[in-house]
Amino acid sequence: MTVMDRKPKYVNHIIFEIFRLDSVAFLVRDPSLLADPIYIISDRFSPFAREEKPEAKISIISWREGAYQLRIAVRGSYHVEKPSYYVIDPSKWFEWGWIIFPQHEISRLRQFLARFIDEKTGLWEII
């Protein structure tokens, strides 16, 4: 019997680039509803936390059978808050994560994705 050492798919970066973000927030909800929801936030302009500099590492990674995936990883310091300014109960929200790019980084993101376009990827519609 042959034993294969499986590598996680995120190891196979083809290209990647780091982008500055304005804000990243994730809502963490306890599925058993035993705890109140909390935000994990990294916000460049937060009035509550200083020196947070959220970034996104955006990668094109190879997947099985020659396919590709877009991977977005976030990094940087963060703080935790309890949601306090909402109309609908956070446990009922459909969305639970937000990644906010500033305008100047949107054009950089498009240029980054355009570098990956060729006849092999079939991603001509990005241009």
VMD Tcl script that draws the C-alpha trace (Angstrom):
set ca {
  {0.00 0.00 0.00}
  {1.30 3.44 -0.95}
  {0.93 6.22 1.59}
  {0.59 9.68 0.10}
  {1.53 12.78 2.01}
  {-1.33 15.16 1.18}
  {-0.54 18.84 0.99}
  {-3.19 21.44 1.72}
  {-4.29 23.22 -1.46}
  {-3.25 26.65 -0.20}
  {0.39 25.60 -0.38}
  {0.38 25.74 -4.18}
  {0.46 29.51 -4.79}
  {0.93 30.40 -8.43}
  {0.99 34.16 -7.89}
  {0.07 36.36 -4.94}
  {0.07 39.98 -3.91}
  {-0.57 41.92 -0.70}
  {-3.34 44.55 -0.70}
  {-4.08 47.20 1.92}
  {-7.60 47.06 3.26}
  {-9.73 49.67 4.97}
  {-11.53 47.14 7.13}
  {-12.13 43.46 7.77}
  {-14.85 42.24 10.11}
  {-16.13 38.78 10.94}
  {-19.17 38.04 13.03}
  {-18.67 35.02 15.25}
  {-21.87 33.33 16.35}
  {-22.16 30.39 18.71}
  {-24.34 27.88 16.87}
  {-25.71 26.62 20.17}
  {-26.73 30.23 21.06}
  {-25.06 29.92 24.45}
  {-22.92 33.00 23.86}
  {-23.63 36.43 22.42}
  {-22.25 37.15 18.94}
  {-18.96 39.06 18.72}
  {-17.14 40.94 15.98}
  {-13.51 40.34 15.17}
  {-12.47 43.60 13.51}
  {-9.37 45.07 11.94}
  {-10.12 48.65 10.90}
  {-7.54 51.11 9.60}
  {-9.69 54.05 10.75}
  {-11.13 52.66 13.98}
  {-11.84 55.23 16.69}
  {-11.45 52.45 19.28}
  {-8.26 50.67 18.28}
  {-5.09 52.28 16.98}
  {-2.46 50.98 14.60}
  {-4.60 48.31 12.98}
  {-3.39 47.81 9.43}
  {-5.51 45.11 7.81}
  {-4.15 43.48 4.67}
  {-5.31 40.83 2.25}
  {-2.96 38.31 0.69}
  {-4.70 37.43 -2.55}
  {-3.41 34.37 -4.36}
  {-4.18 32.30 -7.36}
  {-3.68 28.71 -6.23}
  {-3.63 25.53 -8.23}
  {-6.29 22.99 -7.52}
  {-6.91 19.51 -8.82}
  {-6.98 18.63 -12.50}
  {-5.36 21.88 -13.59}
  {-8.10 24.11 -12.16}
  {-7.37 27.32 -10.27}
  {-8.88 29.03 -7.25}
  {-8.77 32.57 -5.91}
  {-7.72 32.62 -2.25}
  {-8.14 35.66 0.01}
  {-6.39 35.57 3.38}
  {-6.55 38.46 5.85}
  {-3.88 39.48 8.29}
  {-2.94 42.27 10.67}
  {-3.77 43.22 14.22}
  {-7.41 43.20 15.30}
  {-9.73 43.79 18.23}
  {-12.93 42.16 19.47}
  {-16.24 43.98 20.00}
  {-19.76 43.02 20.93}
  {-22.22 44.17 18.25}
  {-24.11 47.12 19.71}
  {-25.48 49.16 16.82}
  {-27.85 46.96 14.85}
  {-31.53 46.78 13.94}
  {-31.79 43.04 13.27}
  {-30.45 40.55 15.81}
  {-26.91 39.54 14.65}
  {-27.74 35.88 15.19}
  {-30.18 36.23 12.27}
  {-27.83 37.99 9.83}
  {-27.21 36.23 6.51}
  {-23.71 37.70 6.13}
  {-20.96 37.07 8.65}
  {-17.84 38.50 7.01}
  {-16.90 41.76 5.29}
  {-13.68 42.70 3.51}
  {-13.51 46.37 2.48}
  {-11.01 47.44 -0.21}
  {-10.22 51.15 -0.65}
  {-10.79 52.53 -4.15}
  {-7.11 52.70 -5.14}
  {-6.64 49.01 -4.31}
  {-9.56 47.93 -6.51}
  {-7.64 48.89 -9.66}
  {-4.54 47.09 -8.33}
  {-6.69 43.99 -7.78}
  {-7.90 44.10 -11.37}
  {-4.31 44.45 -12.63}
  {-3.25 41.52 -10.45}
  {-6.00 39.29 -11.85}
  {-5.22 40.38 -15.42}
  {-1.64 39.05 -14.99}
  {-3.09 35.56 -14.69}
  {-5.11 35.61 -17.91}
  {-3.94 33.43 -20.77}
  {-5.34 30.79 -23.11}
  {-4.86 28.12 -20.44}
  {-6.95 29.77 -17.71}
  {-9.98 30.71 -19.80}
  {-10.45 33.91 -17.80}
  {-10.70 36.37 -20.70}
  {-13.91 37.93 -19.35}
  {-11.98 39.69 -16.55}
  {-10.45 42.21 -18.96}
}
mol new
graphics top color blue
foreach p $ca { graphics top sphere $p radius 0.5 }
foreach p [lrange $ca 0 end-1] q [lrange $ca 1 end] { graphics top cylinder $p $q radius 0.2 }
display resetview
